[in-house]
Amino acid sequence: MADPWLALEFGVDPAERIAQVGAAHEAFLTAGSAPHRVRDVVRRSWERSARLDPEATPPIDLADDVLAAYRAAHPLARVLPLFRDLLGGIAQDGAHLMAVCDAHGRLLWVEGHPGVLRHAERMNFVPGARWDETHAGTNAPGTALAVDHSVQIFATEHFSRPVQRWTCAAAPIHDPATGRLLGAIDITGGDHLANPQSLALVRATARAAEAQLAADRPPEPGVATVTALGRDEAELRLDSRRVRLGRRHSELLVLLLQHPEGRTGEQLGLDLYGDDRLHPVTLRAELSRLRRVLGPELLDSRPYRLRGTVRADFTTVADRLDQGDPAGALDAYPGPLLPGSDAPGVTRLRRLIDGHLRAAVLATADPALLAAWTATPAGADDLAAWQALARALPVGAPRRPLALARIDQLAGEYDLQRATWLQRS
């Protein structure tokens, strides 16, 4: 049985295939349906891309300092030397490009011969551009992310006409610890890439990257990291130590991180217990125990504040929102901050983070981001987000029936009617 992810079967004339698929593409743009001779993975991708202008080029999402900072912090930066080692020869041979994108299809690195890079710039195949299917239509990195599988896209299989002179092969890359999609590795060039070797090469490169990421990365000396999103008890990592904190110590650490300038005992008591339940003796005892856990090098008093460099996952989300990067913020957000905590200060901060992230995602009207938000615990019951997702998805999109069903379910729970908003959309 032929590999459905390969563009050409053995013995097929590339020029003849380009003409056949090109005619099918024009028929699809006219009639909205593709002949059966188009590969199923391509036909479905065309259907997902149907709302796009086939002459358009993808937008630039990240540029300059924001792009540089995002790339430096992205997990795939750690395996960029591996990509260059395995694909660098291809990228410099004058006929190909190597590209790496994040989980939202934003190109992080595009490398190759300067002449080929100049040709690619004409279709915005440049770092910072958004090449997911929603913005670029059918293409190897975008489609690999959409279907979570390695794939070749050959010439006229691309939805966008300016891209149809190119052929590409891409494979998704996952976080080996969590399974979370991190992005994709791609090689792009001419029609000669439509062979089993190019697809096998990106598959092998993706697996090698995942294997390298699986190796336990040595911690950064002297830098503490705190993980508190999507979990009731925070984890602190410092050098070789991993410390899982209890609930109260988790709350105190989050509150101190929120206020790097420091907090008095009274302020911490209000944030921790509220107006009616101040317990100064208990608070001092908790802070004393927390100092023993953290070590005296990390916690100061008068006022209480953290010393040295301490990074936290929830501050990363806030920083990316401040940079105008909702996709990056959502990518760093596994769930609400200490969801089991009822400490007033933590509750306020949790609502603030979720509210800012939600507003930023809704403002994009991007179906990929809306779908990712509704998949989080905070977004699962968000009726407005499900409605926005249904509006953003074209009729026939695989996710749209799920969105409509969830809207009906939530509308029933909230005693609302779906027809009301459907008529306005």
Contacts in CASP RR format, 6 or more apart in sequence:
PFRMAT RR
TARGET T0000
AUTHOR 0000-0000-0000
METHOD contacts of the structure
MODEL  1
MADPWLALEFGVDPAERIAQVGAAHEAFLTAGSAPHRVRDVVRRSWERSA
RLDPEATPPIDLADDVLAAYRAAHPLARVLPLFRDLLGGIAQDGAHLMAV
CDAHGRLLWVEGHPGVLRHAERMNFVPGARWDETHAGTNAPGTALAVDHS
VQIFATEHFSRPVQRWTCAAAPIHDPATGRLLGAIDITGGDHLANPQSLA
LVRATARAAEAQLAADRPPEPGVATVTALGRDEAELRLDSRRVRLGRRHS
ELLVLLLQHPEGRTGEQLGLDLYGDDRLHPVTLRAELSRLRRVLGPELLD
SRPYRLRGTVRADFTTVADRLDQGDPAGALDAYPGPLLPGSDAPGVTRLR
RLIDGHLRAAVLATADPALLAAWTATPAGADDLAAWQALARALPVGAPRR
PLALARIDQLAGEYDLQRATWLQRS
2 9 0 8 1.000
3 196 0 8 1.000
3 199 0 8 1.000
4 39 0 8 1.000
4 40 0 8 1.000
4 41 0 8 1.000
5 41 0 8 1.000
5 149 0 8 1.000
5 150 0 8 1.000
5 151 0 8 1.000
5 152 0 8 1.000
5 199 0 8 1.000
6 152 0 8 1.000
6 194 0 8 1.000
6 196 0 8 1.000
6 199 0 8 1.000
7 39 0 8 1.000
7 152 0 8 1.000
7 153 0 8 1.000
7 154 0 8 1.000
7 157 0 8 1.000
7 167 0 8 1.000
7 194 0 8 1.000
8 14 0 8 1.000
8 17 0 8 1.000
8 154 0 8 1.000
8 194 0 8 1.000
8 195 0 8 1.000
14 154 0 8 1.000
14 155 0 8 1.000
14 191 0 8 1.000
14 194 0 8 1.000
17 154 0 8 1.000
17 155 0 8 1.000
18 154 0 8 1.000
18 155 0 8 1.000
18 156 0 8 1.000
18 191 0 8 1.000
19 156 0 8 1.000
20 37 0 8 1.000
21 37 0 8 1.000
21 38 0 8 1.000
21 42 0 8 1.000
21 154 0 8 1.000
21 155 0 8 1.000
21 156 0 8 1.000
21 157 0 8 1.000
22 156 0 8 1.000
22 164 0 8 1.000
24 34 0 8 1.000
24 35 0 8 1.000
24 37 0 8 1.000
24 38 0 8 1.000
25 34 0 8 1.000
25 46 0 8 1.000
25 156 0 8 1.000
25 157 0 8 1.000
25 159 0 8 1.000
25 164 0 8 1.000
27 33 0 8 1.000
27 34 0 8 1.000
27 35 0 8 1.000
28 34 0 8 1.000
28 38 0 8 1.000
28 46 0 8 1.000
29 54 0 8 1.000
32 50 0 8 1.000
34 42 0 8 1.000
34 43 0 8 1.000
34 46 0 8 1.000
34 47 0 8 1.000
38 46 0 8 1.000
38 157 0 8 1.000
39 157 0 8 1.000
41 143 0 8 1.000
41 147 0 8 1.000
41 151 0 8 1.000
42 138 0 8 1.000
42 153 0 8 1.000
42 157 0 8 1.000
44 398 0 8 1.000
45 133 0 8 1.000
45 137 0 8 1.000
45 138 0 8 1.000
45 143 0 8 1.000
45 146 0 8 1.000
45 147 0 8 1.000
45 159 0 8 1.000
46 138 0 8 1.000
46 159 0 8 1.000
47 394 0 8 1.000
47 396 0 8 1.000
47 397 0 8 1.000
48 133 0 8 1.000
48 134 0 8 1.000
48 137 0 8 1.000
48 146 0 8 1.000
48 394 0 8 1.000
48 397 0 8 1.000
48 398 0 8 1.000
49 133 0 8 1.000
49 137 0 8 1.000
49 138 0 8 1.000
49 159 0 8 1.000
50 394 0 8 1.000
51 394 0 8 1.000
52 135 0 8 1.000
52 136 0 8 1.000
52 137 0 8 1.000
52 159 0 8 1.000
52 160 0 8 1.000
54 159 0 8 1.000
54 160 0 8 1.000
54 161 0 8 1.000
55 160 0 8 1.000
55 161 0 8 1.000
55 162 0 8 1.000
56 160 0 8 1.000
57 123 0 8 1.000
57 124 0 8 1.000
57 160 0 8 1.000
57 162 0 8 1.000
58 123 0 8 1.000
58 124 0 8 1.000
58 129 0 8 1.000
58 130 0 8 1.000
58 131 0 8 1.000
58 135 0 8 1.000
58 136 0 8 1.000
59 124 0 8 1.000
59 129 0 8 1.000
59 130 0 8 1.000
59 135 0 8 1.000
60 124 0 8 1.000
60 126 0 8 1.000
60 128 0 8 1.000
60 129 0 8 1.000
60 130 0 8 1.000
61 104 0 8 1.000
61 106 0 8 1.000
61 128 0 8 1.000
61 129 0 8 1.000
61 130 0 8 1.000
61 327 0 8 1.000
62 70 0 8 1.000
62 106 0 8 1.000
62 127 0 8 1.000
62 128 0 8 1.000
62 325 0 8 1.000
63 128 0 8 1.000
66 323 0 8 1.000
66 324 0 8 1.000
66 325 0 8 1.000
67 108 0 8 1.000
67 127 0 8 1.000
67 128 0 8 1.000
69 323 0 8 1.000
70 108 0 8 1.000
70 320 0 8 1.000
70 323 0 8 1.000
70 325 0 8 1.000
70 328 0 8 1.000
71 77 0 8 1.000
71 108 0 8 1.000
71 109 0 8 1.000
71 127 0 8 1.000
73 316 0 8 1.000
74 102 0 8 1.000
74 108 0 8 1.000
74 182 0 8 1.000
75 175 0 8 1.000
75 182 0 8 1.000
75 213 0 8 1.000
76 100 0 8 1.000
76 102 0 8 1.000
76 108 0 8 1.000
76 173 0 8 1.000
76 182 0 8 1.000
76 183 0 8 1.000
76 209 0 8 1.000
77 108 0 8 1.000
78 212 0 8 1.000
78 213 0 8 1.000
78 217 0 8 1.000
79 209 0 8 1.000
79 212 0 8 1.000
79 213 0 8 1.000
80 100 0 8 1.000
80 109 0 8 1.000
82 205 0 8 1.000
82 208 0 8 1.000
82 209 0 8 1.000
82 212 0 8 1.000
83 98 0 8 1.000
83 100 0 8 1.000
83 109 0 8 1.000
83 185 0 8 1.000
83 205 0 8 1.000
83 209 0 8 1.000
84 91 0 8 1.000
84 98 0 8 1.000
84 111 0 8 1.000
86 201 0 8 1.000
86 204 0 8 1.000
86 205 0 8 1.000
86 208 0 8 1.000
87 98 0 8 1.000
87 185 0 8 1.000
87 187 0 8 1.000
87 201 0 8 1.000
87 205 0 8 1.000
88 98 0 8 1.000
88 111 0 8 1.000
88 112 0 8 1.000
90 96 0 8 1.000
90 98 0 8 1.000
90 187 0 8 1.000
90 201 0 8 1.000
91 97 0 8 1.000
91 98 0 8 1.000
91 111 0 8 1.000
91 112 0 8 1.000
91 113 0 8 1.000
91 187 0 8 1.000
92 112 0 8 1.000
92 113 0 8 1.000
93 113 0 8 1.000
94 112 0 8 1.000
94 113 0 8 1.000
94 115 0 8 1.000
94 116 0 8 1.000
95 113 0 8 1.000
95 116 0 8 1.000
95 189 0 8 1.000
95 190 0 8 1.000
95 192 0 8 1.000
96 112 0 8 1.000
96 113 0 8 1.000
96 116 0 8 1.000
96 187 0 8 1.000
96 188 0 8 1.000
96 189 0 8 1.000
96 190 0 8 1.000
96 193 0 8 1.000
97 110 0 8 1.000
97 111 0 8 1.000
97 112 0 8 1.000
97 116 0 8 1.000
97 117 0 8 1.000
97 120 0 8 1.000
97 125 0 8 1.000
97 186 0 8 1.000
97 187 0 8 1.000
97 188 0 8 1.000
97 189 0 8 1.000
98 109 0 8 1.000
98 110 0 8 1.000
98 111 0 8 1.000
98 112 0 8 1.000
98 185 0 8 1.000
98 186 0 8 1.000
98 187 0 8 1.000
99 107 0 8 1.000
99 109 0 8 1.000
99 110 0 8 1.000
99 111 0 8 1.000
99 125 0 8 1.000
99 141 0 8 1.000
99 185 0 8 1.000
99 186 0 8 1.000
99 187 0 8 1.000
99 188 0 8 1.000
100 107 0 8 1.000
100 108 0 8 1.000
100 109 0 8 1.000
100 183 0 8 1.000
100 184 0 8 1.000
100 185 0 8 1.000
100 186 0 8 1.000
101 107 0 8 1.000
101 108 0 8 1.000
101 131 0 8 1.000
101 141 0 8 1.000
101 142 0 8 1.000
101 145 0 8 1.000
101 183 0 8 1.000
101 184 0 8 1.000
101 186 0 8 1.000
102 108 0 8 1.000
102 182 0 8 1.000
102 183 0 8 1.000
102 327 0 8 1.000
102 328 0 8 1.000
102 331 0 8 1.000
103 145 0 8 1.000
103 180 0 8 1.000
103 181 0 8 1.000
103 182 0 8 1.000
103 183 0 8 1.000
103 331 0 8 1.000
104 130 0 8 1.000
104 132 0 8 1.000
104 145 0 8 1.000
104 327 0 8 1.000
104 328 0 8 1.000
104 331 0 8 1.000
104 368 0 8 1.000
104 369 0 8 1.000
105 130 0 8 1.000
105 131 0 8 1.000
105 132 0 8 1.000
105 141 0 8 1.000
105 142 0 8 1.000
105 145 0 8 1.000
105 183 0 8 1.000
105 184 0 8 1.000
106 128 0 8 1.000
106 129 0 8 1.000
106 130 0 8 1.000
106 131 0 8 1.000
106 132 0 8 1.000
106 327 0 8 1.000
107 125 0 8 1.000
107 126 0 8 1.000
107 127 0 8 1.000
107 128 0 8 1.000
107 129 0 8 1.000
107 131 0 8 1.000
107 141 0 8 1.000
108 127 0 8 1.000
108 128 0 8 1.000
109 127 0 8 1.000
110 117 0 8 1.000
110 120 0 8 1.000
110 125 0 8 1.000
110 126 0 8 1.000
110 127 0 8 1.000
111 117 0 8 1.000
116 189 0 8 1.000
120 126 0 8 1.000
120 166 0 8 1.000
120 188 0 8 1.000
122 162 0 8 1.000
123 160 0 8 1.000
123 162 0 8 1.000
123 163 0 8 1.000
125 131 0 8 1.000
125 163 0 8 1.000
125 188 0 8 1.000
129 136 0 8 1.000
130 136 0 8 1.000
131 139 0 8 1.000
131 141 0 8 1.000
131 142 0 8 1.000
132 142 0 8 1.000
132 145 0 8 1.000
132 146 0 8 1.000
132 368 0 8 1.000
133 139 0 8 1.000
133 142 0 8 1.000
133 143 0 8 1.000
133 145 0 8 1.000
133 146 0 8 1.000
134 366 0 8 1.000
134 367 0 8 1.000
134 368 0 8 1.000
136 142 0 8 1.000
136 159 0 8 1.000
136 160 0 8 1.000
136 163 0 8 1.000
137 158 0 8 1.000
137 159 0 8 1.000
137 160 0 8 1.000
138 153 0 8 1.000
138 157 0 8 1.000
138 158 0 8 1.000
138 159 0 8 1.000
138 160 0 8 1.000
139 153 0 8 1.000
139 158 0 8 1.000
139 159 0 8 1.000
139 160 0 8 1.000
139 163 0 8 1.000
139 168 0 8 1.000
140 151 0 8 1.000
140 152 0 8 1.000
140 153 0 8 1.000
140 168 0 8 1.000
140 169 0 8 1.000
140 170 0 8 1.000
140 186 0 8 1.000
140 188 0 8 1.000
141 168 0 8 1.000
141 170 0 8 1.000
141 184 0 8 1.000
141 186 0 8 1.000
142 170 0 8 1.000
142 184 0 8 1.000
143 151 0 8 1.000
143 153 0 8 1.000
143 170 0 8 1.000
144 150 0 8 1.000
144 151 0 8 1.000
144 170 0 8 1.000
144 171 0 8 1.000
144 172 0 8 1.000
144 184 0 8 1.000
144 186 0 8 1.000
145 172 0 8 1.000
145 181 0 8 1.000
145 183 0 8 1.000
145 184 0 8 1.000
148 172 0 8 1.000
148 181 0 8 1.000
149 172 0 8 1.000
150 169 0 8 1.000
150 170 0 8 1.000
150 171 0 8 1.000
150 172 0 8 1.000
150 199 0 8 1.000
150 202 0 8 1.000
150 203 0 8 1.000
150 206 0 8 1.000
151 169 0 8 1.000
151 170 0 8 1.000
151 199 0 8 1.000
152 167 0 8 1.000
152 168 0 8 1.000
152 169 0 8 1.000
152 193 0 8 1.000
152 194 0 8 1.000
152 198 0 8 1.000
152 199 0 8 1.000
153 167 0 8 1.000
153 168 0 8 1.000
153 169 0 8 1.000
154 167 0 8 1.000
154 191 0 8 1.000
154 194 0 8 1.000
155 164 0 8 1.000
155 165 0 8 1.000
155 166 0 8 1.000
155 167 0 8 1.000
155 191 0 8 1.000
155 194 0 8 1.000
156 164 0 8 1.000
158 164 0 8 1.000
158 166 0 8 1.000
165 190 0 8 1.000
166 188 0 8 1.000
166 189 0 8 1.000
166 190 0 8 1.000
167 188 0 8 1.000
167 189 0 8 1.000
167 190 0 8 1.000
167 191 0 8 1.000
167 192 0 8 1.000
167 193 0 8 1.000
167 194 0 8 1.000
168 186 0 8 1.000
168 187 0 8 1.000
168 188 0 8 1.000
168 189 0 8 1.000
168 193 0 8 1.000
169 186 0 8 1.000
169 187 0 8 1.000
169 193 0 8 1.000
169 198 0 8 1.000
169 199 0 8 1.000
169 201 0 8 1.000
169 202 0 8 1.000
170 184 0 8 1.000
170 185 0 8 1.000
170 186 0 8 1.000
170 187 0 8 1.000
170 202 0 8 1.000
171 184 0 8 1.000
171 185 0 8 1.000
171 199 0 8 1.000
171 202 0 8 1.000
171 203 0 8 1.000
171 205 0 8 1.000
171 206 0 8 1.000
172 181 0 8 1.000
172 183 0 8 1.000
172 184 0 8 1.000
172 206 0 8 1.000
173 181 0 8 1.000
173 182 0 8 1.000
173 183 0 8 1.000
173 184 0 8 1.000
173 185 0 8 1.000
173 206 0 8 1.000
173 209 0 8 1.000
173 210 0 8 1.000
174 180 0 8 1.000
174 181 0 8 1.000
174 182 0 8 1.000
174 210 0 8 1.000
175 181 0 8 1.000
175 182 0 8 1.000
175 213 0 8 1.000
176 210 0 8 1.000
176 211 0 8 1.000
176 213 0 8 1.000
176 214 0 8 1.000
177 214 0 8 1.000
184 206 0 8 1.000
185 202 0 8 1.000
185 205 0 8 1.000
185 206 0 8 1.000
185 209 0 8 1.000
186 202 0 8 1.000
187 193 0 8 1.000
187 198 0 8 1.000
187 201 0 8 1.000
187 202 0 8 1.000
219 225 0 8 1.000
219 237 0 8 1.000
219 238 0 8 1.000
219 239 0 8 1.000
219 240 0 8 1.000
221 239 0 8 1.000
222 238 0 8 1.000
222 239 0 8 1.000
222 308 0 8 1.000
222 309 0 8 1.000
223 238 0 8 1.000
223 309 0 8 1.000
223 310 0 8 1.000
223 311 0 8 1.000
224 236 0 8 1.000
224 237 0 8 1.000
224 238 0 8 1.000
224 298 0 8 1.000
224 308 0 8 1.000
224 309 0 8 1.000
224 310 0 8 1.000
224 311 0 8 1.000
225 236 0 8 1.000
225 237 0 8 1.000
225 238 0 8 1.000
225 310 0 8 1.000
225 311 0 8 1.000
225 312 0 8 1.000
226 234 0 8 1.000
226 235 0 8 1.000
226 236 0 8 1.000
226 237 0 8 1.000
226 253 0 8 1.000
226 254 0 8 1.000
226 257 0 8 1.000
226 310 0 8 1.000
226 311 0 8 1.000
226 312 0 8 1.000
226 313 0 8 1.000
227 234 0 8 1.000
227 235 0 8 1.000
227 237 0 8 1.000
227 312 0 8 1.000
227 313 0 8 1.000
228 234 0 8 1.000
228 235 0 8 1.000
228 250 0 8 1.000
228 253 0 8 1.000
228 254 0 8 1.000
228 312 0 8 1.000
228 313 0 8 1.000
228 314 0 8 1.000
228 337 0 8 1.000
228 338 0 8 1.000
229 313 0 8 1.000
229 314 0 8 1.000
229 317 0 8 1.000
229 333 0 8 1.000
229 334 0 8 1.000
229 335 0 8 1.000
229 336 0 8 1.000
229 337 0 8 1.000
230 334 0 8 1.000
230 335 0 8 1.000
230 336 0 8 1.000
230 337 0 8 1.000
230 338 0 8 1.000
230 339 0 8 1.000
230 377 0 8 1.000
231 338 0 8 1.000
231 339 0 8 1.000
232 247 0 8 1.000
232 250 0 8 1.000
232 338 0 8 1.000
232 339 0 8 1.000
232 340 0 8 1.000
232 341 0 8 1.000
233 244 0 8 1.000
233 245 0 8 1.000
233 246 0 8 1.000
233 247 0 8 1.000
233 250 0 8 1.000
233 338 0 8 1.000
234 244 0 8 1.000
234 245 0 8 1.000
234 246 0 8 1.000
234 249 0 8 1.000
234 250 0 8 1.000
234 253 0 8 1.000
234 254 0 8 1.000
234 338 0 8 1.000
235 242 0 8 1.000
235 243 0 8 1.000
235 244 0 8 1.000
235 245 0 8 1.000
236 242 0 8 1.000
236 243 0 8 1.000
236 245 0 8 1.000
236 253 0 8 1.000
236 293 0 8 1.000
236 294 0 8 1.000
237 243 0 8 1.000
238 298 0 8 1.000
243 293 0 8 1.000
243 294 0 8 1.000
245 253 0 8 1.000
245 290 0 8 1.000
245 293 0 8 1.000
247 338 0 8 1.000
247 340 0 8 1.000
247 341 0 8 1.000
248 272 0 8 1.000
248 286 0 8 1.000
249 286 0 8 1.000
249 289 0 8 1.000
249 290 0 8 1.000
249 293 0 8 1.000
250 338 0 8 1.000
250 341 0 8 1.000
251 272 0 8 1.000
251 338 0 8 1.000
251 341 0 8 1.000
251 343 0 8 1.000
251 346 0 8 1.000
252 268 0 8 1.000
252 272 0 8 1.000
252 286 0 8 1.000
252 287 0 8 1.000
252 290 0 8 1.000
253 290 0 8 1.000
253 294 0 8 1.000
253 306 0 8 1.000
254 312 0 8 1.000
254 314 0 8 1.000
254 337 0 8 1.000
254 338 0 8 1.000
254 346 0 8 1.000
254 349 0 8 1.000
255 263 0 8 1.000
255 268 0 8 1.000
255 271 0 8 1.000
255 272 0 8 1.000
255 343 0 8 1.000
255 345 0 8 1.000
255 346 0 8 1.000
256 262 0 8 1.000
256 263 0 8 1.000
256 268 0 8 1.000
256 299 0 8 1.000
256 304 0 8 1.000
256 305 0 8 1.000
256 306 0 8 1.000
257 306 0 8 1.000
257 310 0 8 1.000
257 312 0 8 1.000
257 314 0 8 1.000
257 315 0 8 1.000
258 345 0 8 1.000
258 349 0 8 1.000
259 267 0 8 1.000
259 305 0 8 1.000
260 305 0 8 1.000
260 306 0 8 1.000
261 303 0 8 1.000
261 305 0 8 1.000
262 303 0 8 1.000
262 304 0 8 1.000
262 305 0 8 1.000
263 271 0 8 1.000
263 303 0 8 1.000
263 304 0 8 1.000
263 305 0 8 1.000
264 303 0 8 1.000
264 304 0 8 1.000
265 280 0 8 1.000
265 283 0 8 1.000
265 284 0 8 1.000
265 287 0 8 1.000
265 303 0 8 1.000
265 304 0 8 1.000
266 278 0 8 1.000
266 280 0 8 1.000
268 283 0 8 1.000
268 287 0 8 1.000
268 304 0 8 1.000
269 278 0 8 1.000
269 279 0 8 1.000
269 280 0 8 1.000
269 283 0 8 1.000
270 278 0 8 1.000
270 344 0 8 1.000
271 343 0 8 1.000
271 344 0 8 1.000
271 345 0 8 1.000
271 346 0 8 1.000
272 283 0 8 1.000
272 343 0 8 1.000
272 344 0 8 1.000
272 345 0 8 1.000
273 279 0 8 1.000
273 283 0 8 1.000
273 343 0 8 1.000
273 344 0 8 1.000
274 344 0 8 1.000
287 299 0 8 1.000
287 301 0 8 1.000
287 304 0 8 1.000
290 299 0 8 1.000
291 298 0 8 1.000
291 299 0 8 1.000
297 307 0 8 1.000
297 308 0 8 1.000
298 306 0 8 1.000
298 307 0 8 1.000
298 308 0 8 1.000
298 310 0 8 1.000
299 305 0 8 1.000
299 306 0 8 1.000
299 307 0 8 1.000
300 306 0 8 1.000
300 307 0 8 1.000
313 332 0 8 1.000
313 334 0 8 1.000
314 337 0 8 1.000
314 349 0 8 1.000
314 353 0 8 1.000
316 332 0 8 1.000
317 329 0 8 1.000
317 332 0 8 1.000
317 333 0 8 1.000
317 353 0 8 1.000
317 357 0 8 1.000
318 329 0 8 1.000
318 353 0 8 1.000
318 356 0 8 1.000
320 326 0 8 1.000
320 328 0 8 1.000
320 329 0 8 1.000
320 332 0 8 1.000
321 329 0 8 1.000
321 356 0 8 1.000
321 357 0 8 1.000
321 360 0 8 1.000
324 360 0 8 1.000
326 357 0 8 1.000
326 360 0 8 1.000
326 361 0 8 1.000
326 363 0 8 1.000
326 364 0 8 1.000
326 369 0 8 1.000
327 364 0 8 1.000
327 366 0 8 1.000
327 369 0 8 1.000
329 357 0 8 1.000
329 360 0 8 1.000
330 357 0 8 1.000
330 361 0 8 1.000
330 369 0 8 1.000
330 372 0 8 1.000
330 373 0 8 1.000
333 357 0 8 1.000
333 376 0 8 1.000
334 376 0 8 1.000
335 376 0 8 1.000
335 377 0 8 1.000
335 378 0 8 1.000
336 350 0 8 1.000
336 353 0 8 1.000
336 354 0 8 1.000
336 377 0 8 1.000
336 378 0 8 1.000
337 346 0 8 1.000
337 349 0 8 1.000
337 350 0 8 1.000
337 353 0 8 1.000
338 346 0 8 1.000
338 350 0 8 1.000
339 350 0 8 1.000
339 377 0 8 1.000
341 347 0 8 1.000
341 350 0 8 1.000
354 378 0 8 1.000
357 373 0 8 1.000
357 378 0 8 1.000
358 373 0 8 1.000
358 378 0 8 1.000
358 379 0 8 1.000
358 382 0 8 1.000
358 385 0 8 1.000
361 369 0 8 1.000
361 370 0 8 1.000
361 372 0 8 1.000
361 373 0 8 1.000
361 385 0 8 1.000
362 370 0 8 1.000
362 384 0 8 1.000
362 385 0 8 1.000
362 388 0 8 1.000
364 370 0 8 1.000
365 388 0 8 1.000
365 391 0 8 1.000
365 392 0 8 1.000
366 392 0 8 1.000
367 389 0 8 1.000
367 392 0 8 1.000
367 393 0 8 1.000
367 397 0 8 1.000
367 399 0 8 1.000
370 385 0 8 1.000
370 388 0 8 1.000
370 389 0 8 1.000
370 392 0 8 1.000
371 389 0 8 1.000
371 399 0 8 1.000
373 379 0 8 1.000
373 382 0 8 1.000
373 385 0 8 1.000
374 380 0 8 1.000
374 382 0 8 1.000
374 385 0 8 1.000
374 386 0 8 1.000
374 389 0 8 1.000
374 403 0 8 1.000
374 406 0 8 1.000
379 385 0 8 1.000
381 410 0 8 1.000
383 407 0 8 1.000
383 410 0 8 1.000
383 411 0 8 1.000
383 414 0 8 1.000
383 416 0 8 1.000
386 403 0 8 1.000
386 406 0 8 1.000
386 407 0 8 1.000
386 410 0 8 1.000
387 407 0 8 1.000
387 421 0 8 1.000
387 425 0 8 1.000
389 399 0 8 1.000
389 403 0 8 1.000
390 400 0 8 1.000
390 403 0 8 1.000
390 404 0 8 1.000
390 407 0 8 1.000
390 425 0 8 1.000
391 425 0 8 1.000
393 399 0 8 1.000
393 400 0 8 1.000
393 403 0 8 1.000
394 400 0 8 1.000
404 418 0 8 1.000
407 418 0 8 1.000
407 421 0 8 1.000
408 418 0 8 1.000
411 417 0 8 1.000
411 418 0 8 1.000
END
